[in-house]
Amino acid sequence: MDQDRSKVDMRNKKEDKFKIYIGTYNEPIMTGDGSVFRGKGRGIEIYSMDVESGTVTHLSRNRETSNTSWIECSADGKTLYAVNELDEFEGKETGAVSSYLIEEDRSLKLCRTLSSGGRAPCHLGISPDGRGMAVANYSSGNLVLYRLKGDGMFEQSQQIELEGKGPDSIRQAGPHAHCVLFDRTGSHLLVTNLGDDTIHVFTYKKDESKIEEEPAFVYHSKPGSGPRSMALSSDEKYLYVTNELEGSVSTLSYQKTSGWLTCIQNSPVNEWKNEGDRDAAGLVLSPDGQNLYVTTRNINRLTGFHRAPQTGLLKYIQSIKTDGVNPRSLAIAPNGKWLVVGNQDTDNITIYKRDSEDGNLHVTEKLQVNTPVCVRIF
């Protein structure tokens, strides 16, 4: 009996803390407008967060990585996968993808690093069955799929080239795969192409960890809008997409059997005074589905929307400063109480407490973290 009680106590103790993994830039990186950014990061930073108080404590870091711009955790919580946003890897014009085993103390042990099959990988997604992974290569504009073999091992299974360009001669001179998202049944893989203002919906073949080469559906957004980040509602009826170049977020109805997307609302993220300020970066849905939050990098703000679960429509509620410059990534705790934003250019993260009644955010803490690019909470 005492032994059983001990196991329960240990389980409850673990559940008192969330883990925050922050990917950073630690090598020069070519940005979307062609300039070079030099980060001061030191790999992947690992923090714990108290579930109730939101108190954040630094645990460790892993330096066995370069330019970690997106992170995902396997469904069993044993492996972390990350893209290395590089233009050269092992002497070739490509970035990389890495896997890490998550140790008992939540530190990371590098397991494997492979080519991403394209330049500047910026996002990855893991299939619901845990057997497949997709990576978006921004600069080369292609999509690469991998077969996950367990224990952090993986191998490339397919490579798909995207095409197209848009009216913005600088940002849309060619294809730019920016975000990959598996739907919750694993039937489709959605991919944003910022370069030609499209979202490709591919049929996913689970047994092969591949997709059909021809998309089941292609959604065309407003020319020059630049679709970037995506999030699906828990019932899979609605897809939310930030349009980086237009500075808006689109609400799309999603037909999960056919993959068809239809725009039902387009909401400005802020009241734009200057055309050059228009921007929309990361987005996240609250776990209860009541709110959507979006970062805007050019004016360093975080915008909150109320979401009507039945219709999917958004209503503006708040725009708040991020207390830093270039808020690229954001994440919300699994209990919906805490939201964290990474301010890339001022080397800090900002922590907010979320009011579950009205969705408003209130700053609780600001911590120094060198060049935070990706923030994930598990």
C-alpha positions in Angstrom: 0.0 0.0 0.0 2.8 2.4 0.9 4.5 1.7 -2.3 1.4 2.4 -4.3 0.9 5.6 -2.4 4.4 6.6 -3.3 3.8 6.1 -7.0 0.7 8.3 -6.8 2.6 11.0 -4.9 5.4 11.0 -7.5 2.9 11.2 -10.3 1.2 14.2 -8.7 4.5 15.9 -8.0 5.4 15.7 -11.7 2.0 17.1 -12.7 2.7 20.2 -10.6 5.2 21.4 -13.2 5.0 22.1 -16.9 8.2 22.0 -19.0 9.1 24.9 -21.3 11.5 24.3 -24.2 12.8 27.4 -25.9 14.7 27.1 -29.2 17.2 29.9 -30.0 19.3 31.2 -32.8 23.0 30.8 -32.2 24.3 31.1 -35.7 23.8 33.7 -38.5 20.5 33.3 -40.3 19.2 34.8 -43.5 15.8 36.5 -42.9 12.8 36.7 -45.2 13.8 40.1 -46.5 17.4 39.0 -47.3 19.2 40.5 -44.3 21.3 38.4 -42.0 20.4 38.1 -38.3 23.0 37.1 -35.7 21.6 35.4 -32.7 23.1 35.1 -29.2 21.3 31.9 -28.3 22.9 28.9 -26.5 20.9 26.0 -27.9 17.7 24.7 -26.4 16.8 26.3 -23.0 14.7 24.1 -20.6 12.5 25.6 -17.9 9.9 24.4 -15.4 6.7 26.2 -14.8 4.6 25.8 -11.7 1.1 24.8 -12.7 -0.7 27.1 -10.3 1.6 30.1 -9.6 3.2 30.3 -13.1 6.6 30.6 -11.5 9.4 29.8 -14.0 12.7 28.2 -13.1 15.6 27.5 -15.4 16.6 23.8 -15.4 19.2 23.2 -18.0 20.2 23.8 -21.7 21.3 21.6 -24.5 24.1 23.1 -26.8 24.1 20.1 -29.2 22.1 22.0 -31.7 22.1 25.1 -34.0 19.3 27.6 -34.8 16.4 25.6 -33.3 13.4 27.4 -34.7 10.7 24.9 -34.0 10.2 22.0 -31.5 7.6 19.2 -31.2 7.3 16.4 -28.6 6.3 12.9 -29.5 2.9 11.7 -28.2 4.5 9.4 -25.6 6.6 12.3 -24.2 9.9 10.4 -24.7 11.4 12.2 -27.7 11.8 15.8 -28.8 12.2 16.7 -32.5 13.6 20.1 -33.7 14.4 21.8 -37.0 17.8 23.4 -37.4 17.2 26.5 -39.5 20.4 26.5 -41.5 21.3 27.2 -45.1 24.3 24.7 -45.0 24.7 21.3 -43.3 27.5 18.9 -43.8 28.8 20.9 -46.8 25.5 21.0 -48.6 22.8 23.7 -49.2 20.4 22.3 -46.7 19.2 22.7 -43.1 18.8 19.8 -40.6 16.4 18.0 -38.3 17.4 16.6 -34.9 15.9 14.2 -32.4 16.5 14.2 -28.6 15.7 11.6 -26.0 14.0 13.2 -23.0 15.8 12.0 -19.8 14.1 11.5 -16.5 15.2 14.9 -15.3 13.8 16.4 -18.5 17.2 17.2 -19.9 17.8 16.3 -23.6 20.2 13.8 -25.1 20.9 14.2 -28.8 20.0 11.1 -30.7 20.1 11.8 -34.4 20.6 14.7 -36.9 19.7 14.4 -40.6 19.4 16.8 -43.5 16.1 18.6 -43.9 16.3 18.2 -47.6 16.0 22.0 -48.1 17.3 25.4 -46.9 16.1 27.1 -43.7 13.6 24.6 -42.2 11.3 26.6 -40.0 8.5 24.3 -38.9 7.7 20.6 -38.3 4.7 18.5 -37.4 4.2 14.9 -36.1 1.4 12.7 -37.4 -1.3 11.7 -34.8 -0.2 8.0 -34.9 3.4 9.1 -34.0 4.9 7.3 -37.0 5.4 10.2 -39.4 6.8 13.7 -39.4 6.7 16.6 -41.9 9.2 19.5 -42.2 8.7 22.9 -44.0 11.8 24.3 -45.6 11.2 28.1 -45.9 14.0 29.3 -48.3 13.9 26.4 -50.7 10.2 26.2 -50.5 9.9 22.4 -50.3 8.3 19.9 -48.0 10.0 16.8 -46.6 8.5 13.8 -44.8 10.1 11.3 -42.5 9.3 7.9 -41.0 9.7 7.8 -37.2 11.1 4.5 -36.1 11.1 4.9 -32.3 13.8 5.7 -29.8 14.5 8.9 -31.6 15.5 7.3 -34.9 14.0 8.5 -38.1 14.6 8.4 -41.9 13.4 10.5 -44.9 10.5 9.0 -46.8 9.5 11.7 -49.3 10.3 15.1 -50.7 7.7 17.4 -52.4 8.6 20.6 -54.2 6.2 23.6 -54.0 5.9 26.2 -56.7 4.6 29.7 -57.2 5.3 33.3 -56.4 3.3 36.4 -55.3 3.0 40.1 -55.8 5.5 41.0 -53.1 8.8 40.9 -55.1 10.9 40.6 -52.0 9.0 38.2 -49.8 7.2 36.3 -52.5 9.8 35.8 -55.3 9.4 32.1 -55.0 7.7 29.4 -52.9 8.1 29.5 -49.1 6.8 26.6 -47.1 6.1 28.0 -43.6 3.9 25.7 -41.6 2.9 22.1 -41.7 -0.1 20.7 -39.8 -1.6 17.2 -39.6 -5.3 17.1 -38.9 -6.3 15.1 -35.8 -7.3 12.0 -37.7 -4.1 12.0 -39.7 -6.0 12.0 -43.0 -4.6 15.2 -44.3 -1.4 17.3 -44.1 -1.9 21.1 -44.5 0.9 23.3 -45.7 1.1 27.1 -45.9 3.0 28.5 -48.8 3.7 32.2 -48.0 5.4 32.6 -51.4 2.2 32.2 -53.5 -0.6 32.8 -50.9 -1.9 29.2 -50.8 -2.6 26.4 -48.4 -2.1 22.9 -49.8 -4.1 20.1 -48.3 -2.5 16.7 -49.1 -3.9 13.3 -48.4 -1.7 11.5 -45.9 -0.8 7.8 -46.4 -0.2 6.6 -42.9 1.2 3.2 -43.8 4.0 4.8 -45.9 4.5 8.1 -44.0 4.0 9.8 -47.3 1.5 12.1 -48.9 -0.2 12.0 -52.3 1.9 14.2 -54.6 -1.1 16.0 -56.0 -3.0 17.9 -53.3 -6.6 17.0 -52.5 -7.4 20.7 -52.3 -5.6 24.1 -52.7 -6.9 27.1 -51.0 -6.0 30.5 -52.5 -5.9 33.4 -50.1 -5.8 37.1 -51.0 -2.8 37.9 -53.3 0.0 39.3 -51.2 -1.5 38.2 -47.9 1.3 35.7 -47.1 -0.3 32.8 -45.1 2.1 31.8 -42.3 1.0 29.9 -39.1 -2.0 27.6 -38.6 -4.1 26.1 -35.8 -7.1 23.7 -35.9 -10.1 23.9 -33.5 -10.5 20.8 -31.4 -13.6 19.7 -33.4 -11.7 20.2 -36.6 -14.4 22.4 -38.1 -12.3 25.5 -38.3 -8.8 26.4 -39.3 -7.1 29.7 -38.2 -4.3 31.1 -40.3 -2.1 34.2 -39.8 -1.5 36.2 -42.9 1.9 37.7 -42.2 2.1 40.3 -45.0 -1.5 41.5 -44.7 -1.4 41.6 -40.9 -4.6 39.6 -40.4 -6.0 36.2 -39.3 -8.4 34.2 -41.4 -11.1 31.9 -40.1 -11.6 29.0 -42.5 -14.2 26.2 -42.4 -12.5 22.8 -42.8 -14.2 19.8 -44.3 -12.1 17.0 -42.8 -13.4 14.3 -45.2 -12.5 16.2 -48.4 -9.9 18.7 -47.1 -11.8 21.6 -48.5 -11.2 25.1 -47.0 -13.6 28.1 -47.2 -12.9 31.5 -45.8 -15.7 32.7 -43.5 -13.9 35.7 -41.9 -10.8 37.8 -42.2 -9.9 39.8 -39.1 -7.2 42.5 -38.9 -4.8 41.8 -36.1 -4.4 45.5 -35.2 -5.4 48.9 -36.5 -2.5 49.5 -38.9 -1.4 53.1 -39.1 1.4 52.4 -41.5 1.4 49.9 -44.4 4.9 48.8 -43.4 3.8 47.8 -39.9 1.5 45.1 -41.2 2.6 41.8 -39.7 1.2 38.6 -38.1 3.4 35.8 -36.9 2.5 33.1 -34.4 -0.9 32.1 -33.1 -2.3 29.8 -30.5 -5.7 28.6 -29.4 -6.6 28.3 -25.7 -7.2 24.7 -24.6 -10.9 25.6 -23.8 -11.3 26.9 -27.4 -12.6 30.3 -26.1 -9.7 32.4 -27.3 -7.1 32.9 -30.0 -3.9 34.9 -29.5 -1.6 36.3 -32.3 1.8 38.0 -32.1 2.7 40.9 -34.4 6.4 41.4 -34.7 6.7 44.8 -36.4 4.8 46.6 -33.6 5.7 44.2 -30.8 2.2 43.4 -29.6 0.0 40.4 -28.7 -3.6 40.4 -29.8 -6.4 38.4 -28.2 -9.7 37.4 -29.8 -12.8 35.8 -28.3 -13.8 32.7 -30.3 -17.4 31.5 -30.7 -17.1 27.7 -30.7 -20.3 27.1 -32.6 -19.5 29.4 -35.5 -15.8 29.7 -35.3 -16.0 33.5 -35.7 -13.5 35.8 -33.9 -14.1 39.0 -32.0 -11.3 41.3 -30.9 -10.8 41.7 -27.2 -7.3 43.1 -26.5 -4.0 44.2 -27.8 -1.1 44.3 -25.3 2.6 45.0 -25.5 5.0 42.1 -25.4 7.6 44.1 -23.4 10.2 43.2 -26.0 11.1 43.4 -29.7 10.1 40.9 -32.4 7.7 38.6 -30.6 8.0 35.6 -33.0 6.7 32.6 -31.0 4.1 32.1 -28.3 2.8 29.1 -26.3 0.0 28.5 -23.9 0.2 26.2 -20.9 -2.0 23.0 -21.1 -4.2 24.3 -18.3 -4.8 27.6 -20.2 -3.7 29.7 -17.3 -0.3 31.0 -18.6 0.9 32.3 -21.9 4.6 32.8 -22.8 5.9 35.0 -25.6 9.5 35.0 -26.9 10.9 38.4 -27.9 13.7 37.4 -30.3 15.6 40.7 -30.7 15.6 41.8 -27.0 16.6 38.5 -25.6 13.6 38.0 -23.2 10.4 36.1 -22.7 7.2 37.6 -21.3 4.8 35.6 -19.2 1.1 36.4 -19.0 -1.7 35.2 -16.8 -4.9 34.5 -18.7 -8.3 35.3 -17.4 -10.5 32.3 -18.3 -13.7 34.4 -18.1 -12.9 37.3 -20.5 -9.7 36.0 -22.2 -7.7 39.1 -21.2 -3.9 38.7 -20.5 -1.9 40.3 -17.7 1.9 40.4 -17.5 3.3 38.6 -14.5 7.0 38.2 -15.2 9.8 38.9 -17.8 12.9 36.8 -18.0 16.1 37.1 -19.9 16.6 34.4 -22.6 19.1 34.9 -25.4 17.4 35.1 -28.8 14.2 33.1 -28.1 12.8 31.9 -31.4 10.5 29.0 -30.5 8.5 28.6 -27.3 6.8 25.3 -26.5 5.1 24.1 -23.3 4.5 20.4 -22.6 
